[in-house]
């Protein structure tokens, strides 16, 4: 189970990273203010970007959230302590 946890942790990290890059790309297209606020206030600005541009932002948002869930499950299977 430890090996499966590490694999799931790695795949979740990759999925979360790709989702975050796609969200930052969408924010950059909307303007420099959106981009900077998504860098410094990520969760709040992601929800605002999702509310403003739902059709384009839903896929990267779901990918990043699924990656975070996979990181949590994989980390607990592998015995990684987050705190």
Secondary structure by P-SEA (a helix, b strand, c coil): caaaaaaaaaaaaaaaaaaaaaaaaaaaaacaaaaaaaacccaaaaaaaaaacccccaaaaaaaaaaaaaaaaaaaaaccccc
